[in-house]
Amino acid sequence: MDEKSRKPEDTPFKQQKLKAWQPILTPNWVIGTFAVVGLIFIPIGIVLHTESDNVVEYSIQYDGDGMTSSSNIVSLGSGCYLSDENEGDTFDVDEHGCRITFKIEKEMKAPVYLYYQLDNFYQNHRRYVQSRSDAQLRGDATASTSDCSPLTSTGGGMYKYNSTAEDSTGSNDTDYTLMPCGLIANSLFNDIFWVNKLVTGGNTYYQEDEYEGKTLVNLVDQTGIAWKSDVETKFKNIDIADLSDADRTMLLWQNPRYRYIIPMYEGQEAIANKTAWTTAAPAYGVQDEHFIVWMRTAGLPSFRKLYGRIDTDLAEGTELEFLVSSNFVVSTFEGKKSIVISTTSWFGGRNPFLGIAYIIVGALCMVLAILFFAKHKLSPRKLGDTRYLVWKNNH
């Protein structure tokens, strides 16, 4: 064998002779870098903090851990606080409901966004995040449900079409395949909010009164709240024709916990103070935007999800009252539920931390630049002075 053939080619890469550049951290270079970073970060932080302060936001907790009495909350029946699982999913506002009033102390320019907030709910848990079937959500009736473990079926004890009547097999304890399956889809937030009263400009409006060209109960627009890409590509209802009579499948809207949240068909009429939709349903099933919003999991245990949007200004002094049907139990995991209304800025909602963080980092850089500059001027050190070499000091 020719030994020369084993030699690598004589190229800069293979001979490890590529040109390289490494900055030399001279005092002037370090001082200048810190000063430039500080001069950039501090103005950015001031702008972000100012924009955050311009966001008008109001939040009221109405259920959960640490709940205290508030003059802004009027209980109906037992109120919105749910002490255990037996009190959830009633969909009876007179039994477990409340009226929550926001007093607008600073004008809120449209659009005003309505959110619900959950605390101590870990949507980012690995098993929870993985428990879904994207193929099934896209409308594939034959998709495998293995990815939905541990919640792929009803496990018996749940009844199709919300009925306890015996099915065709002669048993009312049939195990139905869930569609969609998984922990995320089957833990859908199911509290409902309706605009109940508005006091503004010396006038009082109730649910059925006309305000800004629409009835007050329809003041909150619940369309356009989900990501466009999710609506158009990721969620599609299955074709019922693909399911034979023999298929033992429970569709999401057949679950008693969601029958007033998820419409059964497009155009389904609303029931006053009962259904989440207040006009003829624009979408149904997994294409309902409340469901789509819920399926986009949050990265932190405290999070907000968009419920709707108010497209009219709320003047200073306005009182906006919501009627709340409390169904989602949070006491079992020491959680909290809040309702939030907020405006936004060009970079999003209120986030004072971001602006403060920029200001602090910028200020630290400026302080370091000043200290290094003072040290360099008062006690300069010649670059490349061999007296400071370690090996010199060892002899």
C-alpha positions as CSV (number, residue, x, y, z in Angstrom):
1,M,0.0,0.0,0.0
2,D,1.2,3.5,-0.9
3,E,1.9,5.2,2.5
4,K,1.4,8.6,0.8
5,S,-2.2,7.8,0.1
6,R,-2.9,7.7,3.9
7,K,-1.9,11.3,4.3
8,P,-4.7,13.9,4.5
9,E,-5.0,16.4,1.7
10,D,-2.9,19.5,2.0
11,T,-5.9,21.9,2.5
12,P,-6.4,24.5,5.3
13,F,-9.3,22.5,6.7
14,K,-7.7,19.1,6.8
15,Q,-4.4,20.5,8.0
16,Q,-6.1,22.5,10.7
17,K,-4.7,25.8,9.3
18,L,-8.0,27.7,8.9
19,K,-7.7,31.4,9.5
20,A,-9.1,32.5,12.8
21,W,-9.7,35.7,14.7
22,Q,-9.9,36.1,18.5
23,P,-10.6,39.4,20.1
24,I,-8.1,40.7,22.5
25,L,-9.9,42.0,25.6
26,T,-8.1,45.3,26.0
27,P,-9.3,47.7,28.6
28,N,-10.7,50.1,26.0
29,W,-12.5,47.3,24.2
30,V,-14.1,46.0,27.5
31,I,-15.1,49.5,28.7
32,G,-16.6,50.4,25.3
33,T,-18.6,47.2,25.1
34,F,-20.1,47.6,28.5
35,A,-20.9,51.3,27.7
36,V,-22.5,50.5,24.4
37,V,-24.7,47.7,25.9
38,G,-25.8,50.0,28.7
39,L,-26.6,52.8,26.3
40,I,-28.7,50.4,24.2
41,F,-30.5,48.5,27.0
42,I,-31.5,51.4,29.2
43,P,-33.6,53.2,26.5
44,I,-35.1,49.9,25.4
45,G,-36.1,49.2,29.0
46,I,-37.6,52.6,29.5
47,V,-39.7,52.3,26.4
48,L,-40.9,48.7,27.3
49,H,-41.7,49.8,30.9
50,T,-43.6,52.8,29.6
51,E,-45.6,50.8,27.1
52,S,-46.4,48.2,29.8
53,D,-47.7,51.0,32.2
54,N,-50.0,52.2,29.4
55,V,-51.7,48.8,29.3
56,V,-54.9,49.0,31.3
57,E,-55.6,45.7,33.1
58,Y,-58.1,44.5,35.7
59,S,-58.1,41.0,37.3
60,I,-60.5,39.5,39.8
61,Q,-60.1,36.1,41.4
62,Y,-63.4,34.3,41.8
63,D,-62.5,30.8,42.9
64,G,-59.7,28.8,44.4
65,D,-57.0,28.8,47.0
66,G,-56.8,32.0,49.1
67,M,-60.1,33.2,47.9
68,T,-61.4,36.2,50.0
69,S,-64.6,38.1,50.0
70,S,-64.8,41.1,47.6
71,S,-67.3,43.9,47.0
72,N,-66.8,43.2,43.3
73,I,-68.3,39.7,43.5
74,V,-72.0,38.9,44.3
75,S,-72.6,35.2,44.8
76,L,-75.6,33.4,43.3
77,G,-76.7,30.3,45.1
78,S,-73.5,28.8,46.6
79,G,-71.4,31.2,44.7
80,C,-68.5,30.5,42.3
81,Y,-66.3,28.8,44.9
82,L,-66.3,25.1,44.3
83,S,-65.1,23.2,47.4
84,D,-64.9,19.7,45.7
85,E,-65.5,17.8,42.5
86,N,-69.2,17.1,43.4
87,E,-69.9,20.8,43.0
88,G,-68.5,21.1,39.5
89,D,-70.1,20.8,36.1
90,T,-73.6,21.9,37.1
91,F,-74.0,24.5,34.4
92,D,-76.5,26.1,36.7
93,V,-75.7,29.8,37.3
94,D,-78.3,30.0,40.0
95,E,-76.6,27.2,42.0
96,H,-72.9,27.9,41.3
97,G,-72.6,31.3,39.8
98,C,-71.6,34.9,40.6
99,R,-71.7,38.4,39.3
100,I,-68.4,40.1,38.9
101,T,-68.1,43.8,38.4
102,F,-65.1,45.7,36.9
103,K,-65.0,49.4,37.7
104,I,-63.0,51.0,34.9
105,E,-60.8,53.7,36.5
106,K,-58.9,54.5,33.3
107,E,-60.3,54.5,29.7
108,M,-59.7,51.2,27.9
109,K,-59.3,51.6,24.2
110,A,-60.6,48.9,21.9
111,P,-59.9,46.1,21.5
112,V,-60.3,45.0,25.1
113,Y,-59.5,41.4,25.6
114,L,-61.2,39.0,28.0
115,Y,-59.1,36.2,29.5
116,Y,-59.5,33.5,32.1
117,Q,-56.5,32.8,34.3
118,L,-55.5,29.6,36.0
119,D,-52.9,29.2,38.7
120,N,-51.1,26.1,39.8
121,F,-52.4,24.1,36.8
122,Y,-49.4,22.3,35.1
123,Q,-50.3,22.1,31.5
124,N,-46.6,21.6,30.8
125,H,-46.4,18.3,32.6
126,R,-44.8,15.7,30.2
127,R,-47.6,13.1,30.4
128,Y,-50.3,15.8,30.0
129,V,-48.6,17.5,26.9
130,Q,-48.1,14.1,25.2
131,S,-51.7,12.9,25.8
132,R,-53.3,13.8,22.5
133,S,-53.7,12.5,18.9
134,D,-53.0,15.2,16.3
135,A,-54.2,12.9,13.5
136,Q,-57.5,12.4,15.3
137,L,-57.8,16.2,15.8
138,R,-57.3,16.7,12.0
139,G,-60.4,14.5,11.4
140,D,-59.0,11.0,10.9
141,A,-61.7,8.7,12.3
142,T,-59.3,5.7,12.1
143,A,-56.4,7.3,13.8
144,S,-54.7,5.4,16.6
145,T,-55.4,6.5,20.1
146,S,-52.2,5.1,21.6
147,D,-50.7,8.6,22.0
148,C,-53.6,9.6,24.2
149,S,-52.7,7.3,27.1
150,P,-53.8,7.2,29.8
151,L,-57.2,8.6,28.6
152,T,-58.2,6.8,25.4
153,S,-61.8,5.7,26.3
154,T,-64.6,6.3,28.8
155,G,-63.6,3.3,30.8
156,G,-67.3,2.5,31.4
157,G,-69.7,4.4,33.5
158,M,-70.2,7.2,30.9
159,Y,-73.1,7.1,28.6
160,K,-73.4,8.0,25.0
161,Y,-75.6,11.0,24.1
162,N,-75.7,11.9,27.8
163,S,-78.3,9.2,28.4
164,T,-78.4,6.4,31.0
165,A,-80.6,4.3,28.7
166,E,-79.2,0.9,27.7
167,D,-77.4,0.9,24.3
168,S,-77.8,-1.6,21.5
169,T,-75.7,-4.2,23.4
170,G,-78.1,-4.2,26.3
171,S,-75.6,-2.6,28.6
172,N,-75.4,1.0,29.8
173,D,-71.8,0.5,30.9
174,T,-70.2,0.3,27.5
175,D,-66.6,1.4,27.0
176,Y,-66.5,4.2,24.3
177,T,-63.5,5.4,22.5
178,L,-63.1,9.1,23.1
179,M,-62.9,11.4,20.1
180,P,-60.8,13.5,20.6
181,C,-59.0,11.4,23.2
182,G,-56.3,12.5,25.6
183,L,-55.9,14.4,28.9
184,I,-55.8,17.8,27.3
185,A,-59.0,17.6,25.3
186,N,-60.9,16.0,28.1
187,S,-59.9,18.5,30.8
188,L,-61.3,21.5,28.9
189,F,-61.9,24.6,30.9
190,N,-65.7,24.9,31.1
191,D,-66.5,28.0,33.1
192,I,-68.7,30.4,31.1
193,F,-68.8,34.2,31.1
194,W,-71.6,36.5,29.9
195,V,-71.8,40.3,29.9
196,N,-74.7,40.9,32.3
197,K,-74.8,44.7,32.8
198,L,-73.0,47.8,31.6
199,V,-73.2,51.2,33.3
200,T,-71.7,54.1,31.3
201,G,-72.5,57.7,30.7
202,G,-75.3,57.7,33.2
203,N,-77.1,54.9,31.4
204,T,-77.6,51.3,32.4
205,Y,-77.8,48.4,29.9
206,Y,-78.8,44.8,30.5
207,Q,-78.3,41.6,28.5
208,E,-81.0,42.1,26.0
209,D,-80.5,45.9,25.6
210,E,-79.0,47.4,22.4
211,Y,-75.5,48.8,22.9
212,E,-73.1,49.9,20.1
213,G,-75.3,48.1,17.5
214,K,-75.6,44.8,19.2
215,T,-77.3,43.3,22.2
216,L,-75.2,43.6,25.4
217,V,-74.9,39.9,25.9
218,N,-73.1,39.8,22.5
219,L,-70.6,42.5,23.4
220,V,-67.8,39.9,23.7
221,D,-66.8,38.6,20.3
222,Q,-65.7,34.9,20.7
223,T,-64.4,34.5,17.1
224,G,-60.9,35.1,16.0
225,I,-59.4,34.2,19.3
226,A,-57.4,31.1,18.2
227,W,-54.3,31.1,16.0
228,K,-55.1,31.2,12.3
229,S,-52.8,28.3,11.5
230,D,-54.5,26.2,14.2
231,V,-58.0,26.9,12.8
232,E,-57.1,26.3,9.2
233,T,-54.8,23.3,9.4
234,K,-54.8,21.5,12.8
235,F,-58.4,21.0,13.8
236,K,-61.1,19.4,11.6
237,N,-64.2,17.6,12.7
238,I,-64.5,14.0,11.6
239,D,-67.1,13.1,9.0
240,I,-69.9,11.3,10.9
241,A,-70.4,9.1,7.9
242,D,-67.0,7.6,8.6
243,L,-68.5,6.2,11.9
244,S,-70.7,3.2,11.5
245,D,-73.6,2.5,13.9
246,A,-71.4,-0.2,15.4
247,D,-68.6,2.2,16.3
248,R,-68.6,2.8,20.0
249,T,-67.3,6.4,20.0
250,M,-68.1,9.3,22.3
251,L,-67.6,12.6,20.6
252,L,-66.5,15.5,22.8
253,W,-69.8,17.3,22.7
254,Q,-71.5,14.1,24.0
255,N,-69.7,14.5,27.2
256,P,-72.0,16.1,29.8
257,R,-69.1,18.3,31.0
258,Y,-68.8,20.1,27.7
259,R,-72.3,20.1,26.2
260,Y,-72.8,23.8,26.9
261,I,-69.2,24.7,25.9
262,I,-68.9,22.8,22.5
263,P,-71.7,23.2,20.0
264,M,-73.0,20.0,18.5
265,Y,-73.4,21.4,15.0
266,E,-72.8,24.6,13.2
267,G,-75.6,27.2,13.7
268,Q,-76.8,25.6,16.9
269,E,-78.9,28.2,18.7
270,A,-77.7,29.7,22.0
271,I,-79.5,29.2,25.3
272,A,-79.6,32.4,27.5
273,N,-77.2,32.1,30.4
274,K,-76.6,28.5,29.6
275,T,-74.4,28.0,26.6
276,A,-70.9,29.6,26.1
277,W,-72.0,30.8,22.6
278,T,-74.4,33.7,22.6
279,T,-75.3,33.7,18.9
280,A,-75.8,30.8,16.4
281,A,-72.7,28.8,16.8
282,P,-70.1,29.7,14.1
283,A,-68.3,26.4,14.5
284,Y,-68.8,23.1,16.4
285,G,-66.8,20.2,17.7
286,V,-63.1,20.4,17.7
287,Q,-63.3,23.4,15.4
288,D,-64.8,25.5,18.2
289,E,-62.2,28.2,19.0
290,H,-62.5,27.9,22.8
291,F,-61.4,24.2,22.4
292,I,-58.6,25.2,20.0
293,V,-57.3,27.8,22.4
294,W,-57.3,25.3,25.3
295,M,-55.4,22.7,23.2
296,R,-52.4,25.1,22.8
297,T,-50.8,24.2,26.1
298,A,-49.2,26.8,28.4
299,G,-45.5,26.6,29.4
300,L,-46.0,27.8,33.0
301,P,-48.3,26.7,35.8
302,S,-49.9,30.2,35.9
303,F,-51.3,31.2,32.6
304,R,-54.1,33.1,30.8
305,K,-56.1,32.0,27.8
306,L,-58.1,34.3,25.5
307,Y,-61.9,34.0,25.9
308,G,-63.1,36.8,23.8
309,R,-62.7,40.4,22.6
310,I,-64.7,43.6,23.1
311,D,-64.4,45.9,20.1
312,T,-65.7,49.1,21.6
313,D,-63.9,51.5,24.0
314,L,-64.8,51.4,27.7
315,A,-64.8,54.9,29.1
316,E,-63.4,55.9,32.5
317,G,-66.1,55.4,35.1
318,T,-67.8,52.5,33.3
319,E,-69.0,49.5,35.3
320,L,-68.9,46.2,33.4
321,E,-70.6,43.3,35.1
322,F,-70.1,39.6,34.0
323,L,-72.3,36.7,34.9
324,V,-70.2,33.6,35.6
325,S,-71.2,30.0,35.6
326,S,-68.6,28.2,37.7
327,N,-68.0,24.6,36.6
328,F,-64.2,23.9,36.5
329,V,-63.0,22.6,39.9
330,V,-59.6,23.9,41.0
331,S,-59.7,23.1,44.7
332,T,-58.4,19.6,44.1
333,F,-55.0,20.9,43.0
334,E,-55.0,24.1,45.2
335,G,-55.4,26.2,42.1
336,K,-57.0,29.6,41.4
337,K,-59.4,31.0,38.8
338,S,-59.5,34.6,37.8
339,I,-61.2,36.7,35.1
340,V,-59.1,39.4,33.4
341,I,-59.9,42.2,31.0
342,S,-56.9,44.0,29.4
343,T,-55.8,46.2,26.6
344,T,-52.6,45.5,24.8
345,S,-49.6,47.4,23.4
346,W,-47.5,46.8,20.3
347,F,-45.4,44.2,22.2
348,G,-48.3,42.4,24.0
349,G,-50.0,42.7,27.3
350,R,-48.7,44.1,30.6
351,N,-45.2,42.8,31.4
352,P,-43.4,45.2,33.8
353,F,-40.6,42.6,34.4
354,L,-39.3,42.8,30.8
355,G,-38.7,46.6,30.9
356,I,-37.2,46.5,34.4
357,A,-34.9,43.6,33.4
358,Y,-33.5,45.6,30.5
359,I,-33.0,48.7,32.7
360,I,-31.2,46.7,35.4
361,V,-28.9,45.0,32.9
362,G,-28.2,48.3,31.2
363,A,-27.5,50.0,34.5
364,L,-25.1,47.2,35.6
365,C,-23.2,47.5,32.3
366,M,-22.9,51.3,32.7
367,V,-21.6,50.9,36.3
368,L,-19.1,48.3,35.2
369,A,-18.0,50.6,32.4
370,I,-17.4,53.5,34.8
371,L,-15.6,51.3,37.3
372,F,-13.3,49.8,34.7
373,F,-12.7,53.3,33.2
374,A,-11.7,54.7,36.6
375,K,-9.4,51.7,37.3
376,H,-7.8,52.1,33.9
377,K,-7.1,55.8,34.4
378,L,-6.1,55.7,38.1
379,S,-4.0,52.5,38.0
380,P,-3.2,51.7,34.4
381,R,-1.6,48.4,33.4
382,K,0.5,48.1,30.3
383,L,-0.9,45.5,27.8
384,G,1.5,42.5,27.5
385,D,3.5,43.3,30.6
386,T,5.6,40.1,31.2
387,R,5.9,40.9,34.9
388,Y,2.4,39.6,35.4
389,L,3.0,36.2,33.8
390,V,2.3,33.3,36.1
391,W,5.5,31.5,35.3
392,K,7.5,34.6,36.1
393,N,6.0,34.8,39.6
394,N,6.9,31.2,40.3
395,H,10.6,31.8,40.1
